[in-house]
């Protein structure tokens, strides 16, 4: 690893620019920086899920994902860098299948919610979708590891299934969407 920060503030970003991992400087409004910010927000959202009482398997899965998100961020921060490969996506798919196997098939859309940790999974899923969308935008103008795009797509699916899985473990039913529902009646 490169230099460790001993001083957190550097004052180098005071004029609206920030440095990338390759040493170049870009405006803080740059799409690459927006992608990095959303990956960071997603990682923080997963940290919130991890602050809840979870089983060991889910804790290990989410911790692994946090580390992988740092790898994805590293790819974004250093143009041309490739860290993750298809095995990362395959691991998510196997995990998805495992968590999904005991869940009832969906016949209705579900509303984000349930128990608190499941609701946090739904929130992280929405952040993941935004990160994926912004990374697609970045890929339209510059080279991005396509596996990172697949990883974020699969991760949003995993976060959805994790929410359902947690509700299942907690014996908390999913909240089914009822078209035309009017709570005032």
C-alpha positions in Angstrom: 0.0 0.0 0.0 1.2 3.5 -0.7 1.7 6.3 1.8 -0.4 6.2 4.9 -2.1 9.4 6.0 -0.9 10.8 9.2 -2.7 14.0 8.7 -6.3 13.8 7.5 -6.6 17.3 6.0 -4.3 18.3 3.1 -6.0 21.5 1.9 -5.3 20.3 -1.7 -9.1 20.1 -2.4 -10.0 23.5 -1.1 -10.4 24.8 -4.7 -12.8 22.1 -5.9 -10.3 19.6 -7.2 -9.2 16.2 -5.9 -6.5 13.7 -6.8 -6.9 10.4 -8.5 -4.8 7.4 -7.6 -2.6 8.0 -10.7 -1.7 11.4 -9.5 -3.9 13.4 -11.9 -6.3 16.0 -10.6 -9.9 16.4 -11.5 -12.8 18.6 -10.5 -14.8 17.2 -7.6 -17.8 17.3 -9.9 -16.1 14.8 -12.3 -18.3 11.7 -13.0 -15.4 9.5 -11.8 -15.5 11.2 -8.4 -19.3 10.9 -8.2 -18.9 7.2 -8.8 -16.3 6.9 -6.1 -18.7 8.8 -3.7 -21.5 6.4 -4.5 -19.4 3.4 -3.9 -18.3 4.9 -0.6 -22.0 5.6 0.3 -22.9 2.0 -0.6 -20.0 0.7 1.6 -21.2 2.9 4.5 -24.8 1.6 3.9 -23.5 -1.9 4.2 -21.7 -0.9 7.4 -25.0 0.1 8.8 -26.4 -3.3 8.0 -23.4 -4.9 9.7 -24.1 -2.8 12.8 -27.2 -4.9 13.3 -27.5 -8.4 14.8 -26.9 -10.8 11.9 -25.9 -14.4 11.6 -22.2 -15.2 11.1 -22.6 -16.2 7.5 -24.3 -12.9 6.5 -21.8 -10.9 8.5 -18.9 -12.6 6.6 -20.7 -12.1 3.2 -21.2 -8.4 3.8 -17.7 -7.9 5.2 -16.3 -9.5 2.1 -18.5 -7.3 -0.1 -17.2 -4.2 1.8 -13.6 -5.2 0.9 -14.6 -5.8 -2.7 -16.2 -2.4 -2.9 -12.8 -0.9 -1.9 -11.4 -2.9 -4.9 -14.0 -1.5 -7.2 -13.3 2.0 -5.9 -9.6 1.4 -6.6 -10.4 0.5 -10.2 -12.4 3.8 -10.5 -9.7 5.9 -8.7 -6.9 4.6 -11.0 -8.0 4.8 -14.6 -7.1 1.5 -16.4 -6.7 -0.5 -13.2 -8.4 -3.9 -13.1 -8.8 -5.8 -9.8 -11.9 -7.8 -9.8 -12.7 -10.7 -12.2 -15.7 -13.0 -12.9 -15.0 -15.0 -9.8 -16.3 -12.1 -7.7 -19.6 -12.1 -9.6 -19.8 -15.9 -9.4 -19.4 -15.8 -5.6 -22.3 -13.3 -5.4 -24.5 -15.6 -7.7 -23.8 -18.6 -5.5 -24.6 -16.6 -2.4 -27.8 -15.3 -4.0 -28.9 -18.9 -4.8 -28.1 -20.0 -1.3 -30.0 -17.2 0.5 -32.9 -17.5 -2.0 -33.4 -21.3 -1.8 -35.6 -21.2 1.3 -37.6 -18.1 0.4 -41.1 -18.3 -1.1 -41.3 -17.4 -4.8 -42.4 -13.8 -5.4 -45.8 -13.4 -6.9 -46.1 -9.7 -5.9 -43.8 -6.8 -5.7 -42.6 -6.2 -2.2 -42.2 -2.8 -0.5 -38.9 -2.0 1.1 -39.2 -2.7 4.8 -39.6 -5.5 7.3 -37.4 -5.7 10.3 -34.8 -3.0 10.7 -31.8 -4.8 9.2 -33.9 -5.9 6.2 -34.9 -2.3 5.7 -31.3 -1.3 5.8 -30.6 -3.9 3.1 -33.3 -2.3 0.9 -31.7 1.1 1.4 -28.3 -0.2 0.5 -29.8 -1.8 -2.6 -31.1 1.6 -3.8 -27.6 3.1 -3.3 -26.1 0.2 -5.2 -28.5 0.9 -8.1 -27.5 4.5 -8.2 -23.8 3.6 -8.1 -24.3 1.1 -10.9 -26.2 3.7 -13.0 -23.4 6.3 -12.5 -20.7 3.7 -13.3 -22.6 2.9 -16.6 -22.5 6.6 -17.4 -18.7 6.7 -16.7 -18.3 3.6 -18.9 -20.0 5.5 -21.8 -17.2 8.1 -21.8 -14.1 6.1 -20.7 -12.9 2.6 -20.1 -14.3 0.8 -17.0 -13.9 -2.8 -16.0 -17.1 -4.4 -17.3 -16.9 -6.9 -14.4 -17.4 -4.1 -11.9 -20.7 -3.2 -13.7 -21.8 -6.9 -13.4 -20.7 -7.0 -9.8 -22.8 -4.0 -8.8 -25.8 -5.3 -10.8 -25.6 -8.7 -9.0 -24.9 -7.0 -5.6 -28.2 -5.0 -5.8 -29.9 -8.4 -6.4 -28.1 -9.9 -3.4 -29.1 -7.0 -1.2 -32.7 -7.5 -2.2 -32.5 -11.2 -1.5 -30.6 -10.5 1.8 -33.5 -8.3 2.9 -36.0 -11.1 2.3 -33.6 -13.6 3.8 -33.3 -11.6 7.0 -37.1 -11.1 7.2 -37.4 -14.9 6.8 -34.9 -15.6 9.6 -36.7 -13.1 11.9 -40.2 -14.5 11.0 -41.1 -11.1 9.7 -43.2 -11.3 6.5 -42.3 -9.2 3.4 -44.6 -6.3 2.9 -46.4 -6.9 -0.3 -47.4 -4.1 -2.6 -51.1 -3.7 -3.0 -51.9 -1.7 -6.2 -54.4 1.0 -5.5 -54.1 0.6 -1.7 -55.5 3.6 0.1 -54.6 3.8 3.8 -57.2 6.5 4.5 -60.2 4.1 4.0 
